Amino acid sequence: MGIIWTIIIGFVAGVIAKFIMPGNNEPSGFILTTILGIVGAFVATFLGQALGWYGPNQGAGLIGAVVGAIVVLAIYGFVAGRTRTTSL
């Protein structure tokens, strides 16, 4: 149930992160944004467990997942922006 809960929280976190961090470098598609939000939730869960903030079977909360999603969206925007400028 922990993985399903992380996916649901990640979905919501991706949508919230997109509203917090709109821009041209981030993915504009709803599906890609939610996938990156889910990845952000998994990243937040992994880092939280590694730092001892969460227990072994405990996932990131909504705030942690939103922060993770914002970080993943920022990294994606940086990489995608760099890829577009170097290919021209």
Gaussian input, Z-matrix of N, CA and C with variables (Angstrom, degrees):
# hf/3-21g

backbone

0 1
 N
 C     1     B1
 C     2     B2     1     A1
 N     3     B3     2     A2     1     D1
 C     4     B4     3     A3     2     D2
 C     5     B5     4     A4     3     D3
 N     6     B6     5     A5     4     D4
 C     7     B7     6     A6     5     D5
 C     8     B8     7     A7     6     D6
 N     9     B9     8     A8     7     D7
 C    10    B10     9     A9     8     D8
 C    11    B11    10    A10     9     D9
 N    12    B12    11    A11    10    D10
 C    13    B13    12    A12    11    D11
 C    14    B14    13    A13    12    D12
 N    15    B15    14    A14    13    D13
 C    16    B16    15    A15    14    D14
 C    17    B17    16    A16    15    D15
 N    18    B18    17    A17    16    D16
 C    19    B19    18    A18    17    D17
 C    20    B20    19    A19    18    D18
 N    21    B21    20    A20    19    D19
 C    22    B22    21    A21    20    D20
 C    23    B23    22    A22    21    D21
 N    24    B24    23    A23    22    D22
 C    25    B25    24    A24    23    D23
 C    26    B26    25    A25    24    D24
 N    27    B27    26    A26    25    D25
 C    28    B28    27    A27    26    D26
 C    29    B29    28    A28    27    D27
 N    30    B30    29    A29    28    D28
 C    31    B31    30    A30    29    D29
 C    32    B32    31    A31    30    D30
 N    33    B33    32    A32    31    D31
 C    34    B34    33    A33    32    D32
 C    35    B35    34    A34    33    D33
 N    36    B36    35    A35    34    D34
 C    37    B37    36    A36    35    D35
 C    38    B38    37    A37    36    D36
 N    39    B39    38    A38    37    D37
 C    40    B40    39    A39    38    D38
 C    41    B41    40    A40    39    D39
 N    42    B42    41    A41    40    D40
 C    43    B43    42    A42    41    D41
 C    44    B44    43    A43    42    D42
 N    45    B45    44    A44    43    D43
 C    46    B46    45    A45    44    D44
 C    47    B47    46    A46    45    D45
 N    48    B48    47    A47    46    D46
 C    49    B49    48    A48    47    D47
 C    50    B50    49    A49    48    D48
 N    51    B51    50    A50    49    D49
 C    52    B52    51    A51    50    D50
 C    53    B53    52    A52    51    D51
 N    54    B54    53    A53    52    D52
 C    55    B55    54    A54    53    D53
 C    56    B56    55    A55    54    D54
 N    57    B57    56    A56    55    D55
 C    58    B58    57    A57    56    D56
 C    59    B59    58    A58    57    D57
 N    60    B60    59    A59    58    D58
 C    61    B61    60    A60    59    D59
 C    62    B62    61    A61    60    D60
 N    63    B63    62    A62    61    D61
 C    64    B64    63    A63    62    D62
 C    65    B65    64    A64    63    D63
 N    66    B66    65    A65    64    D64
 C    67    B67    66    A66    65    D65
 C    68    B68    67    A67    66    D66
 N    69    B69    68    A68    67    D67
 C    70    B70    69    A69    68    D68
 C    71    B71    70    A70    69    D69
 N    72    B72    71    A71    70    D70
 C    73    B73    72    A72    71    D71
 C    74    B74    73    A73    72    D72
 N    75    B75    74    A74    73    D73
 C    76    B76    75    A75    74    D74
 C    77    B77    76    A76    75    D75
 N    78    B78    77    A77    76    D76
 C    79    B79    78    A78    77    D77
 C    80    B80    79    A79    78    D78
 N    81    B81    80    A80    79    D79
 C    82    B82    81    A81    80    D80
 C    83    B83    82    A82    81    D81
 N    84    B84    83    A83    82    D82
 C    85    B85    84    A84    83    D83
 C    86    B86    85    A85    84    D84
 N    87    B87    86    A86    85    D85
 C    88    B88    87    A87    86    D86
 C    89    B89    88    A88    87    D87
 N    90    B90    89    A89    88    D88
 C    91    B91    90    A90    89    D89
 C    92    B92    91    A91    90    D90
 N    93    B93    92    A92    91    D91
 C    94    B94    93    A93    92    D92
 C    95    B95    94    A94    93    D93
 N    96    B96    95    A95    94    D94
 C    97    B97    96    A96    95    D95
 C    98    B98    97    A97    96    D96
 N    99    B99    98    A98    97    D97
 C   100   B100    99    A99    98    D98
 C   101   B101   100   A100    99    D99
 N   102   B102   101   A101   100   D100
 C   103   B103   102   A102   101   D101
 C   104   B104   103   A103   102   D102
 N   105   B105   104   A104   103   D103
 C   106   B106   105   A105   104   D104
 C   107   B107   106   A106   105   D105
 N   108   B108   107   A107   106   D106
 C   109   B109   108   A108   107   D107
 C   110   B110   109   A109   108   D108
 N   111   B111   110   A110   109   D109
 C   112   B112   111   A111   110   D110
 C   113   B113   112   A112   111   D111
 N   114   B114   113   A113   112   D112
 C   115   B115   114   A114   113   D113
 C   116   B116   115   A115   114   D114
 N   117   B117   116   A116   115   D115
 C   118   B118   117   A117   116   D116
 C   119   B119   118   A118   117   D117
 N   120   B120   119   A119   118   D118
 C   121   B121   120   A120   119   D119
 C   122   B122   121   A121   120   D120
 N   123   B123   122   A122   121   D121
 C   124   B124   123   A123   122   D122
 C   125   B125   124   A124   123   D123
 N   126   B126   125   A125   124   D124
 C   127   B127   126   A126   125   D125
 C   128   B128   127   A127   126   D126
 N   129   B129   128   A128   127   D127
 C   130   B130   129   A129   128   D128
 C   131   B131   130   A130   129   D129
 N   132   B132   131   A131   130   D130
 C   133   B133   132   A132   131   D131
 C   134   B134   133   A133   132   D132
 N   135   B135   134   A134   133   D133
 C   136   B136   135   A135   134   D134
 C   137   B137   136   A136   135   D135
 N   138   B138   137   A137   136   D136
 C   139   B139   138   A138   137   D137
 C   140   B140   139   A139   138   D138
 N   141   B141   140   A140   139   D139
 C   142   B142   141   A141   140   D140
 C   143   B143   142   A142   141   D141
 N   144   B144   143   A143   142   D142
 C   145   B145   144   A144   143   D143
 C   146   B146   145   A145   144   D144
 N   147   B147   146   A146   145   D145
 C   148   B148   147   A147   146   D146
 C   149   B149   148   A148   147   D147
 N   150   B150   149   A149   148   D148
 C   151   B151   150   A150   149   D149
 C   152   B152   151   A151   150   D150
 N   153   B153   152   A152   151   D151
 C   154   B154   153   A153   152   D152
 C   155   B155   154   A154   153   D153
 N   156   B156   155   A155   154   D154
 C   157   B157   156   A156   155   D155
 C   158   B158   157   A157   156   D156
 N   159   B159   158   A158   157   D157
 C   160   B160   159   A159   158   D158
 C   161   B161   160   A160   159   D159
 N   162   B162   161   A161   160   D160
 C   163   B163   162   A162   161   D161
 C   164   B164   163   A163   162   D162
 N   165   B165   164   A164   163   D163
 C   166   B166   165   A165   164   D164
 C   167   B167   166   A166   165   D165
 N   168   B168   167   A167   166   D166
 C   169   B169   168   A168   167   D167
 C   170   B170   169   A169   168   D168
 N   171   B171   170   A170   169   D169
 C   172   B172   171   A171   170   D170
 C   173   B173   172   A172   171   D171
 N   174   B174   173   A173   172   D172
 C   175   B175   174   A174   173   D173
 C   176   B176   175   A175   174   D174
 N   177   B177   176   A176   175   D175
 C   178   B178   177   A177   176   D176
 C   179   B179   178   A178   177   D177
 N   180   B180   179   A179   178   D178
 C   181   B181   180   A180   179   D179
 C   182   B182   181   A181   180   D180
 N   183   B183   182   A182   181   D181
 C   184   B184   183   A183   182   D182
 C   185   B185   184   A184   183   D183
 N   186   B186   185   A185   184   D184
 C   187   B187   186   A186   185   D185
 C   188   B188   187   A187   186   D186
 N   189   B189   188   A188   187   D187
 C   190   B190   189   A189   188   D188
 C   191   B191   190   A190   189   D189
 N   192   B192   191   A191   190   D190
 C   193   B193   192   A192   191   D191
 C   194   B194   193   A193   192   D192
 N   195   B195   194   A194   193   D193
 C   196   B196   195   A195   194   D194
 C   197   B197   196   A196   195   D195
 N   198   B198   197   A197   196   D196
 C   199   B199   198   A198   197   D197
 C   200   B200   199   A199   198   D198
 N   201   B201   200   A200   199   D199
 C   202   B202   201   A201   200   D200
 C   203   B203   202   A202   201   D201
 N   204   B204   203   A203   202   D202
 C   205   B205   204   A204   203   D203
 C   206   B206   205   A205   204   D204
 N   207   B207   206   A206   205   D205
 C   208   B208   207   A207   206   D206
 C   209   B209   208   A208   207   D207
 N   210   B210   209   A209   208   D208
 C   211   B211   210   A210   209   D209
 C   212   B212   211   A211   210   D210
 N   213   B213   212   A212   211   D211
 C   214   B214   213   A213   212   D212
 C   215   B215   214   A214   213   D213
 N   216   B216   215   A215   214   D214
 C   217   B217   216   A216   215   D215
 C   218   B218   217   A217   216   D216
 N   219   B219   218   A218   217   D217
 C   220   B220   219   A219   218   D218
 C   221   B221   220   A220   219   D219
 N   222   B222   221   A221   220   D220
 C   223   B223   222   A222   221   D221
 C   224   B224   223   A223   222   D222
 N   225   B225   224   A224   223   D223
 C   226   B226   225   A225   224   D224
 C   227   B227   226   A226   225   D225
 N   228   B228   227   A227   226   D226
 C   229   B229   228   A228   227   D227
 C   230   B230   229   A229   228   D228
 N   231   B231   230   A230   229   D229
 C   232   B232   231   A231   230   D230
 C   233   B233   232   A232   231   D231
 N   234   B234   233   A233   232   D232
 C   235   B235   234   A234   233   D233
 C   236   B236   235   A235   234   D234
 N   237   B237   236   A236   235   D235
 C   238   B238   237   A237   236   D236
 C   239   B239   238   A238   237   D237
 N   240   B240   239   A239   238   D238
 C   241   B241   240   A240   239   D239
 C   242   B242   241   A241   240   D240
 N   243   B243   242   A242   241   D241
 C   244   B244   243   A243   242   D242
 C   245   B245   244   A244   243   D243
 N   246   B246   245   A245   244   D244
 C   247   B247   246   A246   245   D245
 C   248   B248   247   A247   246   D246
 N   249   B249   248   A248   247   D247
 C   250   B250   249   A249   248   D248
 C   251   B251   250   A250   249   D249
 N   252   B252   251   A251   250   D250
 C   253   B253   252   A252   251   D251
 C   254   B254   253   A253   252   D252
 N   255   B255   254   A254   253   D253
 C   256   B256   255   A255   254   D254
 C   257   B257   256   A256   255   D255
 N   258   B258   257   A257   256   D256
 C   259   B259   258   A258   257   D257
 C   260   B260   259   A259   258   D258
 N   261   B261   260   A260   259   D259
 C   262   B262   261   A261   260   D260
 C   263   B263   262   A262   261   D261

   B1=1.4527
   B2=1.5202
   B3=1.3382
   B4=1.4565
   B5=1.5102
   B6=1.3385
   B7=1.4605
   B8=1.5218
   B9=1.3167
   B10=1.4708
   B11=1.5213
   B12=1.3330
   B13=1.4589
   B14=1.5316
   B15=1.3230
   B16=1.4634
   B17=1.5210
   B18=1.3305
   B19=1.4650
   B20=1.5266
   B21=1.3222
   B22=1.4617
   B23=1.5285
   B24=1.3293
   B25=1.4593
   B26=1.5317
   B27=1.3253
   B28=1.4558
   B29=1.5099
   B30=1.3178
   B31=1.4602
   B32=1.5204
   B33=1.3185
   B34=1.4647
   B35=1.5292
   B36=1.3305
   B37=1.4636
   B38=1.5226
   B39=1.3139
   B40=1.4624
   B41=1.5094
   B42=1.3146
   B43=1.4628
   B44=1.5286
   B45=1.3296
   B46=1.4679
   B47=1.5269
   B48=1.3371
   B49=1.4616
   B50=1.5191
   B51=1.3109
   B52=1.4607
   B53=1.5192
   B54=1.3412
   B55=1.4591
   B56=1.5198
   B57=1.3245
   B58=1.4607
   B59=1.5249
   B60=1.3165
   B61=1.4570
   B62=1.5251
   B63=1.3261
   B64=1.4586
   B65=1.5282
   B66=1.3070
   B67=1.4635
   B68=1.5057
   B69=1.3056
   B70=1.4619
   B71=1.5169
   B72=1.3370
   B73=1.4624
   B74=1.5085
   B75=1.3076
   B76=1.4432
   B77=1.5275
   B78=1.3134
   B79=1.4670
   B80=1.5244
   B81=1.3237
   B82=1.4525
   B83=1.5229
   B84=1.2974
   B85=1.4549
   B86=1.5116
   B87=1.3088
   B88=1.4605
   B89=1.5252
   B90=1.3138
   B91=1.4643
   B92=1.5197
   B93=1.3255
   B94=1.4611
   B95=1.5279
   B96=1.3186
   B97=1.4608
   B98=1.5191
   B99=1.3209
   B100=1.4603
   B101=1.5299
   B102=1.3367
   B103=1.4642
   B104=1.5239
   B105=1.3218
   B106=1.4598
   B107=1.5277
   B108=1.3183
   B109=1.4643
   B110=1.5174
   B111=1.3167
   B112=1.4612
   B113=1.5285
   B114=1.3348
   B115=1.4601
   B116=1.5288
   B117=1.3333
   B118=1.4601
   B119=1.5173
   B120=1.3208
   B121=1.4670
   B122=1.5219
   B123=1.3319
   B124=1.4642
   B125=1.5246
   B126=1.3312
   B127=1.4649
   B128=1.5236
   B129=1.3349
   B130=1.4672
   B131=1.5296
   B132=1.3155
   B133=1.4651
   B134=1.5246
   B135=1.3240
   B136=1.4637
   B137=1.5309
   B138=1.3352
   B139=1.4592
   B140=1.5225
   B141=1.3308
   B142=1.4585
   B143=1.5177
   B144=1.3206
   B145=1.4579
   B146=1.5197
   B147=1.3309
   B148=1.4636
   B149=1.5277
   B150=1.3330
   B151=1.4599
   B152=1.5279
   B153=1.3203
   B154=1.4568
   B155=1.5192
   B156=1.3316
   B157=1.4697
   B158=1.5220
   B159=1.3289
   B160=1.4542
   B161=1.5229
   B162=1.3221
   B163=1.4536
   B164=1.5158
   B165=1.3437
   B166=1.4667
   B167=1.5304
   B168=1.3138
   B169=1.4668
   B170=1.5213
   B171=1.3131
   B172=1.4594
   B173=1.5239
   B174=1.3167
   B175=1.4544
   B176=1.5082
   B177=1.3060
   B178=1.4608
   B179=1.5206
   B180=1.2922
   B181=1.4598
   B182=1.5184
   B183=1.2999
   B184=1.4638
   B185=1.5242
   B186=1.3200
   B187=1.4619
   B188=1.5276
   B189=1.3224
   B190=1.4578
   B191=1.5161
   B192=1.3228
   B193=1.4598
   B194=1.5244
   B195=1.3320
   B196=1.4680
   B197=1.5254
   B198=1.3280
   B199=1.4681
   B200=1.5300
   B201=1.3177
   B202=1.4602
   B203=1.5233
   B204=1.3287
   B205=1.4611
   B206=1.5240
   B207=1.3317
   B208=1.4611
   B209=1.5250
   B210=1.3233
   B211=1.4691
   B212=1.5324
   B213=1.3143
   B214=1.4713
   B215=1.5234
   B216=1.3382
   B217=1.4605
   B218=1.5236
   B219=1.3274
   B220=1.4605
   B221=1.5248
   B222=1.3236
   B223=1.4695
   B224=1.5268
   B225=1.3280
   B226=1.4596
   B227=1.5231
   B228=1.3401
   B229=1.4650
   B230=1.5132
   B231=1.3242
   B232=1.4598
   B233=1.5200
   B234=1.3175
   B235=1.4699
   B236=1.5268
   B237=1.3151
   B238=1.4607
   B239=1.5226
   B240=1.3264
   B241=1.4565
   B242=1.5138
   B243=1.3076
   B244=1.4648
   B245=1.5292
   B246=1.3272
   B247=1.4563
   B248=1.5248
   B249=1.3250
   B250=1.4726
   B251=1.5194
   B252=1.3313
   B253=1.4641
   B254=1.5185
   B255=1.3203
   B256=1.4596
   B257=1.5183
   B258=1.3182
   B259=1.4562
   B260=1.5216
   B261=1.3105
   B262=1.4714
   B263=1.4448
   A1=110.82
   A2=118.13
   A3=121.52
   A4=112.98
   A5=117.18
   A6=120.51
   A7=110.50
   A8=117.20
   A9=120.58
   A10=110.09
   A11=116.55
   A12=120.48
   A13=110.54
   A14=118.06
   A15=121.83
   A16=110.75
   A17=117.43
   A18=121.11
   A19=110.62
   A20=117.38
   A21=120.60
   A22=110.50
   A23=116.98
   A24=121.04
   A25=110.07
   A26=117.08
   A27=121.27
   A28=113.04
   A29=116.60
   A30=121.21
   A31=110.23
   A32=116.11
   A33=120.84
   A34=110.14
   A35=116.86
   A36=121.21
   A37=111.55
   A38=117.90
   A39=121.07
   A40=112.14
   A41=116.42
   A42=120.21
   A43=110.23
   A44=117.02
   A45=120.77
   A46=110.29
   A47=117.28
   A48=120.71
   A49=111.52
   A50=117.95
   A51=121.23
   A52=110.54
   A53=117.41
   A54=120.14
   A55=111.45
   A56=117.46
   A57=121.29
   A58=110.59
   A59=116.74
   A60=121.87
   A61=111.58
   A62=118.18
   A63=118.88
   A64=109.72
   A65=116.48
   A66=120.00
   A67=111.39
   A68=114.83
   A69=120.17
   A70=112.75
   A71=118.51
   A72=120.27
   A73=112.95
   A74=118.04
   A75=120.78
   A76=109.56
   A77=116.44
   A78=118.63
   A79=110.48
   A80=116.17
   A81=119.33
   A82=112.40
   A83=117.89
   A84=120.95
   A85=112.20
   A86=115.45
   A87=121.28
   A88=111.15
   A89=117.04
   A90=120.72
   A91=110.81
   A92=117.61
   A93=120.35
   A94=110.98
   A95=117.25
   A96=120.86
   A97=111.26
   A98=117.42
   A99=119.90
   A100=111.20
   A101=117.30
   A102=119.46
   A103=110.06
   A104=117.12
   A105=119.83
   A106=111.10
   A107=117.70
   A108=120.75
   A109=111.64
   A110=116.77
   A111=120.92
   A112=109.72
   A113=117.00
   A114=120.07
   A115=109.99
   A116=116.92
   A117=120.82
   A118=112.44
   A119=117.08
   A120=120.43
   A121=110.74
   A122=117.12
   A123=119.88
   A124=111.23
   A125=116.85
   A126=120.71
   A127=110.02
   A128=116.80
   A129=120.60
   A130=110.95
   A131=117.43
   A132=120.85
   A133=110.78
   A134=116.68
   A135=120.62
   A136=110.96
   A137=116.66
   A138=119.34
   A139=111.67
   A140=117.07
   A141=120.15
   A142=112.43
   A143=117.14
   A144=120.69
   A145=110.89
   A146=117.59
   A147=120.85
   A148=111.33
   A149=116.57
   A150=120.71
   A151=112.76
   A152=116.39
   A153=120.47
   A154=114.47
   A155=117.03
   A156=120.32
   A157=111.52
   A158=116.75
   A159=122.34
   A160=109.08
   A161=115.28
   A162=120.72
   A163=111.03
   A164=117.35
   A165=121.03
   A166=113.81
   A167=118.60
   A168=121.15
   A169=112.28
   A170=116.85
   A171=121.67
   A172=109.19
   A173=116.48
   A174=121.28
   A175=111.65
   A176=114.94
   A177=120.92
   A178=109.52
   A179=115.76
   A180=121.36
   A181=109.91
   A182=115.35
   A183=120.38
   A184=111.09
   A185=117.96
   A186=120.24
   A187=110.35
   A188=117.35
   A189=120.70
   A190=111.72
   A191=116.78
   A192=120.64
   A193=111.20
   A194=117.13
   A195=120.07
   A196=109.78
   A197=117.07
   A198=120.19
   A199=110.03
   A200=117.21
   A201=120.55
   A202=112.20
   A203=116.67
   A204=120.57
   A205=111.22
   A206=117.06
   A207=120.16
   A208=110.06
   A209=116.53
   A210=120.16
   A211=110.26
   A212=116.89
   A213=120.38
   A214=110.11
   A215=118.90
   A216=121.37
   A217=110.90
   A218=117.45
   A219=120.56
   A220=110.87
   A221=116.35
   A222=120.05
   A223=110.15
   A224=116.69
   A225=120.22
   A226=110.47
   A227=116.61
   A228=120.11
   A229=112.04
   A230=117.06
   A231=120.93
   A232=111.18
   A233=116.49
   A234=120.65
   A235=110.44
   A236=117.88
   A237=120.94
   A238=110.62
   A239=117.17
   A240=120.23
   A241=111.65
   A242=116.49
   A243=120.87
   A244=109.88
   A245=117.05
   A246=120.76
   A247=110.54
   A248=116.19
   A249=119.46
   A250=111.44
   A251=118.58
   A252=120.07
   A253=112.23
   A254=117.95
   A255=119.34
   A256=112.41
   A257=118.10
   A258=119.95
   A259=112.07
   A260=117.87
   A261=119.78
   A262=110.57
   D1=-23.59
   D2=-178.22
   D3=-64.65
   D4=-39.81
   D5=-179.80
   D6=-68.94
   D7=-40.67
   D8=178.71
   D9=-63.43
   D10=-41.98
   D11=178.81
   D12=-63.86
   D13=-39.54
   D14=177.86
   D15=-64.04
   D16=-38.27
   D17=178.06
   D18=-66.02
   D19=-43.16
   D20=179.71
   D21=-64.92
   D22=-46.40
   D23=177.97
   D24=-62.78
   D25=-39.97
   D26=178.11
   D27=-63.17
   D28=-37.64
   D29=176.42
   D30=-60.75
   D31=-49.30
   D32=179.95
   D33=-65.59
   D34=-40.52
   D35=179.91
   D36=-64.31
   D37=-37.58
   D38=177.63
   D39=-63.26
   D40=-40.96
   D41=178.28
   D42=-66.74
   D43=-44.55
   D44=179.39
   D45=-64.30
   D46=-42.96
   D47=-179.93
   D48=-62.91
   D49=-35.65
   D50=178.37
   D51=-66.18
   D52=-37.13
   D53=177.46
   D54=-71.78
   D55=-33.78
   D56=179.29
   D57=-73.95
   D58=-37.26
   D59=-172.19
   D60=-123.39
   D61=63.31
   D62=177.86
   D63=-76.39
   D64=156.32
   D65=178.82
   D66=168.28
   D67=174.67
   D68=-177.59
   D69=-82.13
   D70=-24.73
   D71=-176.67
   D72=-81.92
   D73=-19.91
   D74=-179.04
   D75=-83.79
   D76=159.73
   D77=179.80
   D78=-65.29
   D79=135.97
   D80=-177.47
   D81=-93.48
   D82=-14.77
   D83=-179.51
   D84=-77.70
   D85=141.61
   D86=-177.86
   D87=-64.08
   D88=-42.27
   D89=-177.28
   D90=-67.33
   D91=-44.61
   D92=179.70
   D93=-65.33
   D94=-37.84
   D95=177.57
   D96=-63.23
   D97=-43.40
   D98=-179.92
   D99=-69.85
   D100=-34.80
   D101=176.54
   D102=-64.26
   D103=-42.90
   D104=177.03
   D105=-66.07
   D106=-31.78
   D107=174.72
   D108=-66.15
   D109=-40.44
   D110=177.06
   D111=-65.04
   D112=-42.17
   D113=176.17
   D114=-61.56
   D115=-40.66
   D116=177.32
   D117=-62.19
   D118=-37.20
   D119=177.56
   D120=-66.91
   D121=-40.18
   D122=176.62
   D123=-66.11
   D124=-39.21
   D125=177.37
   D126=-63.34
   D127=-45.38
   D128=179.23
   D129=-63.32
   D130=-39.15
   D131=177.43
   D132=-64.43
   D133=-45.65
   D134=-179.53
   D135=-63.15
   D136=-47.89
   D137=-179.27
   D138=-66.62
   D139=-38.28
   D140=177.94
   D141=-63.78
   D142=-39.78
   D143=177.09
   D144=-70.07
   D145=-36.86
   D146=179.51
   D147=-67.89
   D148=-34.25
   D149=-179.65
   D150=-87.15
   D151=-6.05
   D152=178.29
   D153=86.60
   D154=11.29
   D155=178.46
   D156=-76.45
   D157=-31.29
   D158=-179.55
   D159=-120.15
   D160=153.49
   D161=176.55
   D162=-76.80
   D163=175.91
   D164=-177.42
   D165=-60.08
   D166=-36.12
   D167=-178.78
   D168=-107.23
   D169=18.41
   D170=-176.43
   D171=-107.90
   D172=134.78
   D173=179.66
   D174=-98.85
   D175=171.48
   D176=178.78
   D177=-68.53
   D178=146.74
   D179=175.05
   D180=-79.52
   D181=-176.81
   D182=-176.21
   D183=-64.04
   D184=-43.22
   D185=-178.17
   D186=-65.24
   D187=-44.88
   D188=177.68
   D189=-62.10
   D190=-39.51
   D191=179.45
   D192=-67.74
   D193=-37.77
   D194=177.70
   D195=-65.13
   D196=-43.97
   D197=177.84
   D198=-62.12
   D199=-43.87
   D200=177.17
   D201=-61.63
   D202=-39.99
   D203=179.40
   D204=-67.74
   D205=-37.75
   D206=177.63
   D207=-64.71
   D208=-41.51
   D209=178.19
   D210=-62.90
   D211=-45.60
   D212=-179.89
   D213=-65.27
   D214=-40.56
   D215=177.70
   D216=-64.33
   D217=-39.01
   D218=178.90
   D219=-65.73
   D220=-43.98
   D221=178.14
   D222=-63.54
   D223=-43.28
   D224=178.88
   D225=-62.07
   D226=-43.47
   D227=178.77
   D228=-62.69
   D229=-39.12
   D230=178.43
   D231=-66.15
   D232=-46.61
   D233=-178.95
   D234=-67.84
   D235=-44.07
   D236=-179.38
   D237=-66.92
   D238=-37.77
   D239=177.95
   D240=-67.16
   D241=-39.35
   D242=179.42
   D243=-68.48
   D244=-37.45
   D245=-179.98
   D246=-66.63
   D247=-41.72
   D248=-179.52
   D249=-66.45
   D250=-39.60
   D251=-176.81
   D252=-74.71
   D253=-30.65
   D254=-179.84
   D255=-80.39
   D256=-20.23
   D257=-178.64
   D258=-85.43
   D259=-9.74
   D260=179.94
   D261=-83.06

